[in-house]
Amino acid sequence: MAAHDDAPVSARGLTKRFGNQLAVDDLTFSIAPGRVTGFLGPNGAGKTTTLRMVVGLATPTSGDVLVFGTRYADLEDPTRTVGTLIDASGFHPGRRARHELEIRAAATGIDDGRVPEVLAEVGLEAAAEKRTGHLSLGMRQRLGLAAALLGAPRLLVLDEPANGLDPAGIHWLRQVLRGYAARGTAVLVSSHVLAELSLFADDVVVVNHGRLAVQSSVADLVAAGAERVVVRTPQAEALTEVLTAKGATVTPVDGELSVTGLGADTIGDLALAAAVPLHQLRTEIQTLEDVFLDLTDDDEAIR
Amino acid sequence: MTATVHAELRKLLYTRSLWLLLVAGVAISTAATAVLMFAFKAADIPTTLSGHGSLRFGPTNVGLLLVLFGIRVFADETHHHTIGSTFVATPDRLRVLAAKALVAATSAFALCAAIYALVIAVTVAAASARDLSMTMDLAATIALFGRVVLAMTLSSLLGVGLAAAVRNRAIALVGVVVWLALAENIVGTLLRIPGLMPASLMRAVVAGGASGAGALDAPLAALALVAVVAASFAAAVVVLRDDVA
């Protein structure tokens, strides 16, 4: 990870409170250039609030978040530094797609010649003259991404960019974001849909109830959670006692025991020595989804 | 600042319903003048250009239109959730507010100039066609134009300030219409300061003197109207610090 001072995004003790509700709680993380970082969490975990604080739309209650070592509001040329997609519905329905981009180009002195380029990049050339009120959600997402790409930024901050995209669109989005990361752009992309991120994110920051659950590379996260042994026994309490005494972590799941920290052979030997009968003993490879479900304790929200 | 103003001008040009509001103002004023000049009896038509009712804007016609226009210049952004992308591109929110105020004020001036040009053209043509006697008191008309521009510019700025302070387009639009149609008279009477109400101030500025019982002279009315606009902007500056929903 990059140092706090020059990382594309670095948050330290970031906290946001709305009245009595703590939306983001002492969040500390950073992301690295040239990598896609998935910002994951269930609905209501504080993802959008955090991204809004990154780009200055919301003020932290305490803590801070810096973009390349600077507060977003203090960036000399924000649009050429950070490309942002926070709200795909954020277009005037009466304006044409091309006009929306020309307005944003004018706001930061970007040449209008860039507009057809980004429209082509997101596959919206044919819809350039359409009023945004007539665009589908997927097309508005593409238009929002085009707006984010206008300034050829070093950092992309995208909130749920795959919403409304069809499978082909999601595949396209993955390729676009991977392409930008390969050229050195840092990509911070939020989602509550695990499957779409697990296919192209290099790193993940997982938040739950506003708190950091884990920050890791995807590869490390999967590796760390790969060893899980599922045991079925009529003497669950006795076996739990034996296994935890040997340092294992034992979690009852649907009438079975999920064991991490010990291999299946060791568990079998320990059960035999303790005279605990086993009805089933199997090793399971944990998917990334299993790991996230464990981290977020919100089975309904993560899919 | 130039880039921000450029973006705000583009928002105006690229939003049909916004500039059509201004075009409608010009069309209605010109049409009303044509009806007055061609259909009314000669005795009912003013004999001086500066006395022409179509050149004396009020709070219930062009003034109201410009307050509504000013509201939309800002409140369309909150209504359509584009304010977030505006502040992301220009994090200095006061600069955005200033650019919107500049665009609203410039539009008010352009609207006044366009209406004056067309109304005077129709008036001169009709007077000539009907052989009506009309004194072209240019000095008085230019002075009236100056007062009208001042009042209308402040009206449009009041709309911008209110919308930025309220951050809800429907409430701002309905609130202004209800205020001008109903509430101002009631509140002014109850507080015994009818002459200090915004619409009364606007009328006094355009009239160039006290326009009724309890009304202020034009310079004082203009200052009071500036104070009302300043108060709306002060409230807007406070509200602009809030998070963007």
Chai-1 contact restraints between the chains, C-beta under 6 A:
chainA,res_idxA,chainB,res_idxB,connection_type,confidence,min_distance_angstrom,max_distance_angstrom,comment,restraint_id
A,V55,B,V88,contact,1.0,0.0,6.0,A-B,restraint_1
A,G56,B,P91,contact,1.0,0.0,6.0,A-B,restraint_2
A,L57,B,G84,contact,1.0,0.0,6.0,A-B,restraint_3
A,L57,B,V244,contact,1.0,0.0,6.0,A-B,restraint_4
A,A58,B,D243,contact,1.0,0.0,6.0,A-B,restraint_5
A,A73,B,P91,contact,1.0,0.0,6.0,A-B,restraint_6
A,P78,B,P91,contact,1.0,0.0,6.0,A-B,restraint_7
A,T79,B,A89,contact,1.0,0.0,6.0,A-B,restraint_8
A,T84,B,V88,contact,1.0,0.0,6.0,A-B,restraint_9
A,I86,B,G84,contact,1.0,0.0,6.0,A-B,restraint_10
A,D87,B,H81,contact,1.0,0.0,6.0,A-B,restraint_11
A,D87,B,G84,contact,1.0,0.0,6.0,A-B,restraint_12
A,S89,B,H81,contact,1.0,0.0,6.0,A-B,restraint_13
A,G90,B,H81,contact,1.0,0.0,6.0,A-B,restraint_14
A,G90,B,T82,contact,1.0,0.0,6.0,A-B,restraint_15
A,G90,B,G84,contact,1.0,0.0,6.0,A-B,restraint_16
A,G90,B,S85,contact,1.0,0.0,6.0,A-B,restraint_17
A,H92,B,H80,contact,1.0,0.0,6.0,A-B,restraint_18
A,H92,B,T82,contact,1.0,0.0,6.0,A-B,restraint_19
A,G94,B,T15,contact,1.0,0.0,6.0,A-B,restraint_20
A,G94,B,R16,contact,1.0,0.0,6.0,A-B,restraint_21
A,G94,B,S17,contact,1.0,0.0,6.0,A-B,restraint_22
A,R95,B,Y14,contact,1.0,0.0,6.0,A-B,restraint_23
A,H99,B,Y14,contact,1.0,0.0,6.0,A-B,restraint_24
A,I103,B,A7,contact,1.0,0.0,6.0,A-B,restraint_25
A,I103,B,R10,contact,1.0,0.0,6.0,A-B,restraint_26
A,I103,B,K11,contact,1.0,0.0,6.0,A-B,restraint_27
A,R104,B,A89,contact,1.0,0.0,6.0,A-B,restraint_28
A,A106,B,H6,contact,1.0,0.0,6.0,A-B,restraint_29
A,A106,B,A7,contact,1.0,0.0,6.0,A-B,restraint_30
A,A106,B,R10,contact,1.0,0.0,6.0,A-B,restraint_31
A,A107,B,A3,contact,1.0,0.0,6.0,A-B,restraint_32
A,A107,B,A7,contact,1.0,0.0,6.0,A-B,restraint_33
A,A107,B,A89,contact,1.0,0.0,6.0,A-B,restraint_34
A,A107,B,T90,contact,1.0,0.0,6.0,A-B,restraint_35
A,T108,B,A89,contact,1.0,0.0,6.0,A-B,restraint_36
A,G109,B,A3,contact,1.0,0.0,6.0,A-B,restraint_37
